[in-house]
């Protein structure tokens, strides 16, 4: 079976927080001597992701 794709819509502040958290996690893994391949891939995907403007309906 095919793995489902998920889309996450983040504000600029949320995106910055996720990016900084991933960098902190990467630095922790480097200090422990562990591999950071997965974190590096996520950082690349996050930087290449297109910003999409959507309208949010308030309920």
N, C-alpha and C positions, 0 to 999 in steps of 0.2 A: 504494500500500500504506500501511497504517497503521503509524506508528512505535510500537515496543514501549515499554511503561512499565516503569520499574525502581523497586524499592523498596529503600531503604537503611535498615538498622536500626542506630542509633547509641546508645551509652551517653551519659549526661549529659556526661561529660568529652569524648568524641569530638565531640558536638554543639557544645560550647563552643569546642573547637579549630577546627572547621570555620567557625563563626560569626566567630571572631576572625581567622582567615586571610582570609576574604572581606572583612572590614572593612579589613584591611591592604592587600589587593589593590586595593580601591576607593580607598583613600587614595593609593596609588602612581599609579593611573590619573589621579586628579584632579590630582596634582602634575605629571604629564606633559601635562596638558591634553587627555586622551582621554575618550571617552564611557564612562559607567559604567552604562548602561541594563541590560545583562545581569546584572551583579553585583547591581544593585538588585532585579531580579526574583527572583534566587536568594535574597537576604536576606529578601525578603517571604515567599517560599514556605517558607523554613526557619522563620521565626517563626510562621507560621500552621499548620505541620504538627502534627498531633496526636501526642501521645506514646502509644505502644502498648506495653503490657507483654507480653512473650512469655517463655516458659520455654525455657531453653537446655539441651539435653542434652549432657553431657560424655561424650566417647568414650574 
